[in-house]
Amino acid sequence: MAALKLNFAASLYDRLQPLYTGEIKPEGIDLNFIPIELPRPIFDRMSGGEEFDVAEYSSSEYIQRHGAGKSNFIALPVFLSRSFRHDVIGINKHAGIKTPKDIEGKKIGVALYTMTAAIFVRGLLSDEYGVDFSNCQWVQGAINTAGSHGDPHVLPLLKQPNLVHGDPKKSLDEMLVAGDVACTMGTSIPRSVLSNPNVGRLLPNYYEDEKAYYKKTKIFPIMHLVAIRRDIYEKHPFVATSLYNAFVQSKVLALKKMFSTRALRYMMPFLPAQLDEIREVFGDDPWAYGVEESRPTLEALVRYMHEQHFIAKKMPIEELFAKTYGHTEPAF
């Protein structure tokens, strides 16, 4: 029987390189890997027109659509993008912000109010620092360029926040420097944080804060998962198992190459020390796939989305994902 032809759109991460080069092949599938540098256009093209059979996809957009019964996709518990976001919260130092609680009632710039990163930042600041966002005004726009952050096709929230669009001729970074917003959050730190003494990070010790946060909560924020068009999955249910196993095998191979320090694979001079620290904090696999392996993170995201009025009720985590079989554990 001929292999099933599927196209797959994603950024070309290290954990996907073996799939891209063909070192790893999903069983029974002829996978056409379409590398796209920025993930936002992938989400917009997937939500707006279902342009790909399989794609990297926003975890929060998927959960919101699933909760509303308006999803034409089924997800795999393959988390292509994960990132702590303690480092990307910018502040104007003259806005009277000394602690996270001080951003209450302030005007906050956000790349997209609905983006997963912003959901996790609000959840983090609420859980760990007691921040109440109920009286904040949100100004939406791209962080370091003028205009909007992508062309999102997201569902309306169940309760609208106090949200306005920023000046289309200004970036949120420019607005932060000018004091038009007191704080920003998104996936990028405002460029001025690196050059303007009047701008800084809300959490300047973010590196230590992130490690302590993970050790306390076991939350490693999941930004993007893998979505399969539901019509393809229903017609060819084997694709979930085949793709899941291939993604795991590709990640395992990438990890093995990263942990081999005879010749450093990445342009990180202190990589061996970083790898020691990764093992100390995360164990042998810092990039867990699978439902159980990421349950604290997934449950936190669903809770945050309920609290922030994205979904009407919390749902069981297992309900979000296709059934998969077989799990290759990394071994070093």
KEKE-327948 format. One record per atom (N, C-alpha, C): x, y, z. Coordinates in steps of 0.05 Angstrom, whole numbers, padded with zeros to 5 digits, always signed. Each point is the difference from the previous one (the first is absolute). Example, Ala and Ser with C-alpha at 12.3 -4.5 7.8 and 13.67 -1.06 7.14 Angstrom:
<rs>
+00264-00114+00156 -00018+00024+00000 +00018+00024+00000 -00007+00021-00014 +00016+00024+00001 -00015+00022+00014 
</rs>
This chain:
<rs>
+00017-00024+00000 -00017+00024+00000 +00018+00025+00000 -00007+00019-00016 +00016+00025-00002 -00003+00016+00026 +00021+00013+00007 +00000+00017+00024 -00019+00023-00004 -00013+00008+00022 -00019+00022+00000 +00016+00027-00002 -00006+00016-00020 +00014+00026-00003 -00013+00021+00018 +00016+00012+00018 -00009+00021+00017 +00020+00023+00000 -00010+00025+00000 +00018+00022+00004 +00000+00009+00029 +00022+00010+00009 +00004+00008+00028 +00015+00026+00001 -00012+00021+00012 +00012+00026+00002 +00009+00005+00029 +00025+00009+00003 +00010+00006+00026 +00026+00016-00003 +00008+00013+00021 +00026+00012+00001 +00021-00023+00002 +00024+00005-00010 +00020-00021-00001 +00016-00001+00025 -00012-00010+00021 +00013-00003+00026 +00020-00023+00000 +00019+00000+00019 +00019-00022+00001 -00013-00026+00004 -00022-00001+00015 -00015-00025+00005 -00015-00010-00025 -00001+00016-00021 -00013-00008-00024 +00020-00005-00023 +00025+00007+00004 +00020-00004-00021 +00001-00028-00011 -00001-00021+00017 +00001-00027-00011 -00024-00007-00018 -00023+00012+00006 -00023-00004-00018 +00004+00015-00026 +00011+00023+00001 +00005+00016-00024 +00021-00013-00018 +00021-00011+00012 +00021-00012-00017 -00007-00028-00009 -00021-00012+00012 -00007-00027-00007 +00014-00021+00016 +00016+00008+00020 +00012-00020+00018 -00022-00016+00015 -00022+00013+00006 -00023-00012+00012 -00023+00002-00019 -00014-00022-00005 -00024+00000-00018 -00024-00012+00015 -00022+00014-00001 -00024-00012+00013 -00010-00024-00017 -00006-00022+00014 -00008-00024-00013 -00026+00004-00016 +00000-00008-00025 -00023+00001-00017 -00008+00028-00010 +00018+00019+00004 -00006+00028-00008 +00023+00011-00016 -00006+00012-00022 +00019+00016-00016 -00004+00029+00008 +00018+00009+00018 -00004+00026+00013 +00015+00022-00016 -00015+00020-00009 +00012+00023-00013 +00003+00022+00020 +00024+00004+00011 +00006+00019+00021 +00003+00028-00013 -00017+00018+00008 +00001+00028-00011 +00010+00018+00022 +00026+00007+00000 +00011+00017+00021 -00009+00029-00004 -00011+00012+00021 -00009+00028+00000 +00012+00013+00025 +00015+00021-00004 +00017+00010+00022 -00016+00009+00024 -00022+00016-00005 -00015+00011+00023 -00026-00016+00003 -00006-00008+00025 -00024-00016+00004 -00026+00014-00004 -00001+00027+00006 -00026+00014-00002 -00014-00003-00027 +00014+00003-00022 -00013-00005-00026 -00011-00028-00004 +00014-00020+00013 -00010-00028-00002 -00027-00002+00014 -00002+00012+00024 -00026-00001+00014 -00022+00014-00016 +00007+00023-00010 -00020+00016-00014 -00010-00015-00025 +00018-00013-00015 -00007-00014-00024 -00015-00026+00007 +00006-00012+00023 -00014-00024+00008 -00028+00007+00010 -00002+00020+00017 -00027+00008+00010 -00017+00012-00022 +00012+00016-00017 -00015+00014-00020 -00008-00017-00024 +00016-00020-00007 -00006-00015-00024 +00007-00029+00000 +00009-00010+00023 +00008-00029+00002 +00019-00007-00023 +00021+00016-00003 +00017-00003-00024 +00019-00025+00002 +00004-00010+00024 +00018-00022+00003 -00014-00025+00012 +00011-00023-00007 -00012-00025+00012 +00007-00002+00029 +00025+00007+00006 +00010-00002+00028 +00017+00026+00004 -00001+00011+00024 +00014+00025+00003 +00007+00006+00030 +00021+00014+00004 +00005+00013+00025 -00023+00019+00005 -00010+00001+00025 -00025+00015+00005 +00000+00011+00029 -00012+00023+00003 -00002+00013+00026 -00015-00018+00020 +00011-00006+00023 -00014-00017+00019 -00025+00014+00011 +00001+00026+00005 -00024+00013+00010 -00022+00003-00021 +00007+00005-00025 -00020+00001-00021 -00014-00027-00003 +00016-00021+00001 -00012-00027-00002 -00019-00005+00023 +00009+00005+00024 -00017-00005+00024 -00025+00017-00001 +00002+00025-00008 -00024+00017-00002 -00020-00011-00020 +00010-00008-00024 -00017-00010-00020 -00013-00027+00008 +00016-00017+00013 -00010-00025+00010 -00023+00005+00020 +00006+00018+00019 -00020+00006+00021 -00026+00011-00011 +00002+00014-00022 -00024+00012-00013 -00014-00019-00020 +00012-00024-00003 -00010-00019-00020 +00003+00009-00028 +00020+00017-00005 +00004+00011-00027 +00028-00006-00011 +00010-00024+00007 +00027-00007-00010 -00002-00021-00022 +00013+00005-00022 +00002-00019-00022 +00026-00016+00002 +00013+00001+00023 +00026-00013+00004 -00001-00018+00024 +00018-00019+00000 +00005-00016+00024 +00030+00002+00006 +00007+00002+00025 +00028+00006+00007 +00015-00025+00008 +00026+00001-00004 +00018-00020+00012 +00014+00013+00024 +00006-00016+00021 +00015+00011+00022 +00030+00002-00006 +00005+00015-00021 +00028+00005-00010 +00003+00030+00002 +00018+00010+00017 +00001+00028+00007 +00025+00012-00012 -00003+00011-00024 +00023+00009-00015 +00013+00025+00011 -00016+00016+00014 +00011+00025+00011 -00009+00002+00030 +00021+00003+00017 -00005+00004+00028 +00018+00023+00008 -00009+00017+00018 +00017+00022+00009 -00010+00012+00025 +00018+00003+00020 -00007+00017+00023 -00001+00028-00010 -00018+00016+00012 -00004+00027-00010 +00006+00022+00022 +00015-00008+00021 +00007+00019+00020 +00017+00023-00012 +00014-00006-00021 +00020+00020-00010 -00012+00021-00019 -00024-00004-00010 -00010+00018-00021 -00019+00022+00010 -00002+00004+00026 -00018+00020+00011 +00016+00026+00004 -00005+00019-00018 +00015+00026+00001 -00015+00020+00016 +00014+00018+00013 -00012+00022+00015 +00014+00027-00005 -00015+00021+00002 +00011+00027+00001 +00007+00006+00029 +00025+00005+00005 +00009+00003+00028 -00011+00024+00014 -00013+00019-00015 -00012+00023+00012 -00030-00003+00004 -00010-00024-00004 -00029-00005+00003 -00008-00009+00028 +00019+00002+00018 -00007-00007+00028 -00002-00030+00005 +00015-00016-00016 -00001-00029+00002 +00025-00010+00014 -00003-00009+00024 +00023-00012+00015 -00004-00030+00004 -00025-00009+00001 -00006-00028+00004 -00022-00007-00021 -00004-00026-00005 -00021-00008-00018 -00028+00011+00007 -00006+00002+00026 -00026+00011+00008 -00005+00028-00010 +00022+00015-00005 -00002+00028-00008 -00011+00003-00028 -00002-00021-00016 -00011+00003-00027 -00031+00000+00001 -00011-00006+00023 -00029+00001+00002 -00011+00028-00007 -00021+00000-00016 -00013+00025-00008 +00015+00016-00021 +00023-00011-00009 +00016+00014-00020 -00009-00007-00028 +00011+00016-00019 -00004-00005-00029 +00022-00018-00009 -00008-00023-00011 +00019-00021-00007 -00001-00006-00030 +00024+00001-00012 +00002-00007-00028 +00003-00030-00003 -00015-00012-00020 +00001-00028-00004 +00000-00006-00030 +00017-00018-00009 +00001-00006-00028 -00027-00010-00010 -00011-00020+00013 -00027-00009-00004 -00011-00008+00027 -00023+00011+00007 -00011-00007+00026 -00005-00030+00001 -00007-00012-00022 -00008-00028-00001 +00023-00019-00004 +00024+00009-00004 +00023-00018-00005 +00007-00016+00025 +00010-00024-00005 +00006-00018+00022 +00020+00012+00020 +00020+00014-00011 +00020+00012+00017 -00013+00020+00020 -00018+00016-00009 -00013+00020+00017 -00018-00014+00021 -00013-00022-00008 -00016-00015+00019 +00017-00011+00022 +00023-00012-00007 +00018-00010+00020 +00012+00022+00018 +00007+00023-00011 +00011+00021+00016 -00021+00010+00020 -00025+00004-00009 -00020+00008+00019 -00005-00021+00021 +00000-00025-00007 -00003-00021+00019 +00023-00001+00020 +00024+00002-00010 +00024+00001+00017 -00002+00022+00020 -00005+00025-00010 +00000+00023+00018 -00023-00002+00020 -00022-00011-00008 -00023-00004+00018 +00006-00021+00022 +00010-00023-00009 +00006-00022+00019 +00022+00006+00019 +00023+00010-00011 +00024+00002+00015 +00004+00026+00015 -00013+00021-00011 +00004+00027+00011 -00026+00014+00008 -00022-00013-00003 -00026+00011+00009 -00010+00023-00016 +00009+00003-00025 -00008+00023-00016 -00030-00003-00009 -00015+00022+00003 -00028+00001-00008 -00001+00018-00025 -00008-00012-00022 +00000+00015-00026 -00027+00012-00006 -00019-00001+00018 -00028+00008-00006 -00003+00029-00008 +00018+00017+00010 -00003+00029-00006 +00022+00010-00020 +00013-00018-00014 +00020+00008-00019 -00013+00006-00027 +00012+00018-00015 -00007+00004-00028 +00022-00012-00017 -00009-00014-00021 +00019-00014-00017 +00002+00014-00027 +00024+00004-00009 +00006+00013-00026 +00013-00021-00018 -00012-00007-00021 +00009-00022-00017 +00015+00010-00024 +00024-00013-00006 +00015+00007-00023 +00027-00015+00001 +00014+00001-00022 +00026-00014-00002 +00020+00013+00020 +00017-00016+00011 +00019+00010+00020 +00021+00018-00012 +00014-00010-00020 +00024+00015-00010 -00004+00011-00028 -00023-00003-00012 -00006+00012-00026 -00027+00013+00002 -00005+00020-00018 -00026+00012+00000 -00021-00019-00012 -00025+00004+00008 -00021-00016-00011 -00008-00023+00019 -00014-00020-00012 -00010-00022+00016 +00018-00024-00001 -00004-00018+00019 +00015-00025+00001 -00016-00021-00015 +00006-00003-00026 -00013-00020-00016 -00029+00007-00007 -00014-00019-00011 -00028+00003-00008 -00016-00022+00012 -00004+00001+00026 -00012-00023+00015 -00029-00004-00007 -00008-00026+00000 -00028-00008-00004 -00008-00014+00026 -00005+00016+00021 -00006-00012+00026 -00030+00006+00007 -00011-00017+00016 -00027+00003+00009 -00003+00022+00020 -00023+00013+00002 -00003+00021+00020 +00001-00012+00028 +00009+00016+00019 +00001-00008+00028 -00029+00000+00011 -00004-00016+00021 -00026-00001+00013 -00006+00025+00016 +00021+00014+00008 -00002+00026+00014 +00022+00017-00011 -00007+00022-00012 +00020+00017-00013 +00016+00016+00020 +00026+00001-00002 +00017+00017+00017 -00002+00029-00010 +00011+00018+00015 +00002+00028-00008 +00024+00002-00019 -00005-00004-00026 +00020-00003-00020 -00003+00020-00023 +00022+00013-00006 +00000+00018-00023 +00024-00007-00018 -00001+00009-00025 +00023-00004-00018 +00018+00024+00001 +00026-00006+00000 +00020+00021+00002 +00002+00016-00026 +00015+00022+00001 +00005+00017-00023 +00013-00017-00021 -00012-00003-00024 +00011-00018-00021 +00027+00010-00010 +00008+00025+00006 +00026+00011-00009 +00022-00003+00021 -00007-00012+00023 +00019-00003+00022 +00001-00029+00009 +00024-00009+00009 +00003-00025+00013 -00007+00003+00029 -00005-00022+00014 -00004+00001+00029 +00026+00008+00014 +00022-00007-00012 +00026+00009+00011 +00001+00030+00001 -00007+00013-00022 +00000+00030+00000 -00020+00011+00020 -00023-00013+00003 -00020+00009+00019 +00010-00003+00029 +00015-00022+00004 +00011-00005+00027 +00021+00022+00007 +00017+00006-00018 +00021+00021+00004 -00014+00027+00006 -00021+00006-00015 -00014+00026+00003 -00017+00001+00025 -00005-00023+00013 -00018-00001+00023 -00029-00003-00007 -00006-00005-00026 -00028-00004-00008 -00011-00026+00011 +00017-00020+00004 -00007-00024+00015 +00021-00003+00022 -00008-00012+00023 +00018-00003+00022 +00015-00026-00001 -00011-00019-00016 +00011-00027+00001 -00007-00013-00026 +00016-00020-00008 -00007-00016-00024 +00004-00030+00005 -00014-00016-00015 +00004-00029+00001 -00007-00012-00027 +00013-00022-00006 -00004-00014-00025 +00020-00022-00003 +00011-00003-00024 +00020-00021-00004 +00028+00013-00003 +00002+00026-00001 +00026+00014-00003 +00003+00021+00021 +00025+00004+00008 +00006+00023+00018 +00002+00025-00017 -00010+00022+00009 +00004+00025-00016 +00030+00006-00003 +00007+00008-00024 +00028+00004-00006 +00013+00021+00018 -00016+00019+00008 +00011+00022+00017 +00010-00010+00027 -00010-00023+00009 +00010-00011+00025 +00030-00004-00001 +00011-00005-00023 +00028-00005-00003 +00017+00025-00003 -00013+00023-00004 +00015+00024-00006 -00009+00025+00015 -00024+00001+00010 -00011+00024+00012 -00001-00003+00030 +00014+00017+00015 +00001-00004+00030 -00027+00005+00013 -00019+00012-00014 -00026+00005+00012 -00020-00023-00003 +00010-00021-00014 -00017-00024-00005 +00014-00024+00011 -00014-00019+00011 +00012-00024+00011 -00019-00023+00001 +00008-00021+00013 -00017-00024+00003 -00015+00001+00027 -00024-00009+00000 -00015-00002+00026 +00014-00019+00018 +00011-00022-00011 +00013-00021+00016 +00029-00002-00010 +00017+00017+00010 +00028+00001-00010 +00016-00025+00006 -00008-00015+00020 +00014-00025+00007 -00015-00024-00012 -00010+00004-00024 -00018-00020-00012 +00012-00028-00002 +00026-00002-00005 +00012-00026-00003 -00003-00017+00025 +00007+00011+00022 -00003-00014+00026 -00030-00004+00006 -00016+00020-00006 -00029-00002+00005 -00012-00022-00015 +00008-00004-00025 -00012-00021-00017 +00007-00027+00010 +00025-00004+00009 +00008-00026+00011 -00015-00006+00025 -00003+00020+00018 -00014-00004+00025 -00030-00006-00006 -00011+00014-00019 -00028-00004-00008 -00005-00028-00009 +00018-00010-00017 -00004-00027-00011 +00003-00021+00023 +00020+00004+00017 +00004-00020+00022 -00025+00000+00018 -00012+00023+00004 -00024+00002+00017 -00025-00011-00013 -00004+00006-00025 -00026-00005-00013 +00000-00023-00021 +00024-00006-00010 +00003-00018-00023 -00014+00010-00025 -00004+00026-00002 -00011+00013-00023 +00022+00010-00018 +00001-00011-00025 +00018+00010-00021 -00019+00008-00022 -00006+00026-00002 -00022+00009-00018 +00002-00011-00028 -00022-00011-00009 -00003-00011-00027 -00013+00022-00018 +00015+00008-00020 -00010+00020-00019 -00014-00012-00023 +00013-00021-00013 -00011-00011-00025 -00001-00030+00002 -00021-00011-00011 -00003-00029-00003 -00002-00008-00030 -00007-00024-00006 -00004-00009-00027 -00029-00006-00005 -00011+00012-00021 -00029-00004-00007 -00002-00015-00026 -00018-00019-00001 -00006-00015-00024 -00029+00008-00009 -00004+00004-00025 -00027+00004-00010 -00018-00023+00008 -00023+00006+00011 -00017-00022+00011 -00010-00019-00022 -00005+00011-00024 -00010-00018-00021 +00022-00020-00008 +00025+00008+00001 +00021-00019-00006 +00003-00021+00022 -00001+00009+00025 +00002-00019+00022 -00023-00020+00000 -00025+00009-00005 -00023-00018+00000 +00002-00020-00023 +00011+00008-00022 +00002-00018-00023 +00024-00019+00003 +00022+00010+00012 +00025-00015+00003 +00009+00002+00029 -00013-00013+00019 +00007+00003+00029 +00028-00009+00007 +00013-00016-00017 +00027-00009+00006 +00020+00023+00000 -00008+00023-00013 +00020+00021-00002 +00008+00011+00027 -00019-00001+00020 +00007+00011+00026 +00023-00016+00013 -00002-00027-00001 +00021-00017+00011 +00025+00003-00016 -00001+00000-00026 +00024+00001-00017 +00014+00027+00005 -00015+00022-00001 +00013+00026+00003 +00011+00003+00028 -00016-00008+00020 +00010+00003+00028 +00026-00014+00004 +00002-00025-00009 +00025-00015+00004 +00023+00013-00016 -00006+00010-00024 +00021+00013-00015 +00010+00026+00013 -00019+00016+00011 +00008+00024+00014 +00017-00007+00025 -00007-00021+00015 +00016-00008+00023 +00028-00008-00009 +00001-00017-00020 +00026-00010-00009 +00018+00023-00011 -00013+00019-00013 +00015+00023-00010 +00012+00016+00023 -00016+00004+00021 +00009+00015+00023 +00022-00014+00014 -00003-00027+00003 +00021-00016+00014 +00027+00003-00015 -00001-00002-00026 +00024+00003-00016 +00012+00027+00004 -00016+00021+00000 +00010+00027+00004 +00013+00004+00028 -00013-00012+00020 +00011+00001+00027 +00027-00014+00001 +00002-00023-00012 +00025-00015+00000 +00023+00017-00012 -00007+00013-00022 +00020+00017-00013 +00008+00023+00017 -00020+00012+00013 +00006+00023+00018 +00017-00007+00023 -00005-00024+00012 +00014-00008+00024 +00028-00012-00007 +00006-00003-00025 +00027-00009-00008 +00017+00025-00003 +00019+00003+00018 +00016+00025+00001 +00028-00003-00011 +00005-00021-00015 +00027-00003-00012 +00005+00023-00019 -00020+00008-00014 +00001+00025-00017 -00027+00013+00005 +00000+00025+00010 -00025+00013+00008 -00017+00004-00024 -00025-00009+00002 -00019+00002-00022 -00011+00028-00004 -00001+00015+00022 -00012+00027-00001 +00021+00021+00008 -00005+00024-00009 +00019+00022+00006 -00004+00011+00028 +00003-00018+00019 -00002+00007+00029 +00025-00008+00014 +00018+00018+00005 +00027-00007+00011 -00002-00015+00026 -00020+00005+00016 -00003-00013+00026 -00020-00022+00000 -00005-00012-00023 -00020-00021-00003 +00004-00023+00019 +00025-00011+00004 +00002-00022+00019 -00010+00006+00028 +00005+00025+00010 -00010+00007+00026 -00030+00003+00000 -00011+00010-00023 -00029+00003-00002 -00013-00028-00001 +00012-00019-00013 -00011-00027+00000 +00000-00013+00027 +00021+00005+00016 +00000-00010+00028 -00023+00012+00015 -00005+00026-00004 -00022+00013+00015 -00027-00010-00010 -00003-00005-00026 -00025-00011-00011 -00006-00027+00014 +00020-00017+00002 -00004-00026+00012 -00008+00004+00030 +00012+00019+00013 -00005+00004+00029 -00029+00009+00004 -00010+00017-00018 -00027+00011+00002 -00022-00018-00011 +00005-00011-00025 -00020-00014-00015 +00004-00030-00001 +00024-00010+00006 +00006-00028-00006 +00010-00002-00028 -00001-00025-00011 +00011-00005-00026 -00016+00011-00024 -00025+00006+00004 -00017+00010-00022 -00013+00026+00008 +00012+00023-00008 -00011+00026+00007 -00024+00008-00017 -00007-00017-00020 -00021+00008-00019 -00020-00022-00003 -00015-00004+00022 -00018-00023+00001 -00024+00002-00019 -00005-00022-00014 -00025-00004-00015 -00018-00018+00016 -00025-00003-00007 -00018-00018+00014 -00017+00015+00020 -00023-00011+00006 -00019+00014+00018 +00009-00001+00028 +00006-00024+00011 +00008-00002+00028 +00026+00015+00006 +00019+00000-00019 +00025+00013+00004 -00003+00030+00003 -00022+00011-00011 -00004+00029+00001 -00026+00008+00014 -00011-00018+00016 -00026+00006+00012 +00000+00025+00017 +00019+00007+00017 -00001+00025+00015 -00002+00024-00018 +00015+00000-00022 +00000+00023-00018 -00027+00002-00015 -00010-00022-00010 -00025+00000-00014 -00024+00007+00018 +00000-00010+00024 -00021+00007+00018 +00001+00029+00008 +00024+00011+00003 +00002+00029+00006 -00010+00016-00023 +00006-00007-00025 -00009+00015-00023 -00030+00000-00002 -00012-00024+00003 -00029-00001-00001 -00013+00017+00022 +00011-00001+00024 -00010+00016+00022 +00002+00030-00006 +00024+00008-00010 +00003+00028-00007 -00020+00009-00021 -00005-00017-00019 -00018+00007-00022 -00029+00002+00010 -00007-00016+00020 -00026+00003+00013 -00002+00025+00016 +00021+00005+00016 +00000+00024+00017 +00000+00026-00017 +00013-00001-00023 +00002+00024-00017 -00022+00001-00022 -00021-00017+00003 -00024+00002-00016 +00004-00008-00030 +00018-00019-00004 +00003-00011-00027 -00018-00024-00004 -00005-00015+00021 -00016-00024-00002 -00021+00000+00023 -00023-00012-00005 -00022+00001+00020 +00005-00018+00023 +00015-00022-00004 +00005-00018+00022 +00026-00015-00005 +00012-00009+00021 +00025-00017-00003 -00008-00027-00010 +00017-00011-00017 -00005-00027-00011 +00022-00019+00008 -00005-00026+00001 +00021-00020+00005 +00022+00003-00021 +00025-00002+00008 +00022+00003-00018 -00001-00021-00022 -00006-00025+00007 +00000-00021-00019 -00019+00005-00024 -00021+00016+00006 -00020+00006-00021 +00012+00016-00023 +00022+00013+00005 +00011+00019-00020 +00016-00014-00022 +00008-00025+00004 +00020-00012-00017 -00010-00026-00013 +00010-00005-00024 -00005-00026-00013 +00013-00022+00016 -00011-00024-00002 +00012-00023+00013 +00025-00008-00015 +00022-00004+00014 +00025-00008-00013 +00010-00025+00015 +00016-00015-00014 +00010-00025+00011 +00030-00001-00005 +00015-00010+00020 +00028-00002-00003 +00013+00026+00009 +00022-00003+00015 +00013+00024+00011 +00030-00008+00003 +00016+00013-00015 +00029-00005+00001 +00013+00018+00021 +00009-00012+00021 +00013+00016+00021 +00029+00007-00008 +00009+00025+00004 +00028+00006-00006 +00019-00014+00019 +00022-00008-00010 +00021-00013+00016 +00027+00012-00007 +00015+00008+00020 +00026+00012-00005 +00021-00015+00015 
</rs>
